[in-house]
Structures are given as structure tokens and as C-alpha cells.
Amino acid sequence: MGIKKFFKDAFADMKASTKAQHEVDKANFAAVKAESKAQWEEAKMSPKARQAKMQEEREKQIEKANERKAAADERIKKAQESK
């Protein structure tokens, strides 16, 4: 392989990598922009709506915690049975 081909391939790889990274950056920018708008809209919510949303989030957290506890209890039970 000649030096000319080496550099040609290297620059082609850099160009492809740059394009791919640009797509990632565009997607991340769009996500941040959407999240920012969502936060703005949530900040404008009425107090009752905000309370309802927070209660819903707390209920989801409790549900996830109960699932984790049940999984841990099952692991404990299996470990005790194998003794």
C-alpha cells in the first residue's frame, strides 16, 4: 500500500466518522431541546396539575421499589433453599 492510498483511506475514514458524530450531535441537540420545552411546559402547569403529576411519579417509584423488593425476597428464598 502506497503512502498516497494510506492517507486517502485515513481521510475517508475521518470524513465518515465526522458525519456519524454530526448525526449523533444533531440527535442529542434535538433531545435536549425537547426536554427543555417539556420542562418549560411543566413549569407553566397549574398547581393542581403539578401535584397530580408528582403523585403519579411517586406511585411509579413505589411500584418499582416494590418490584425490586419482591425480586430480592425471591433471591433470598432461593439462596436459603440451596443451603
Secondary structure, DSSP 8 states (H G I E B T S, - for coil): --HHHHHHHHHHHHHHHHHHHHHHHHHHHHHHHHHHHHHHHHHTS-HHHHHHHHHHHHHHHHHHHHHHHHHHHHHHHHHHHT-
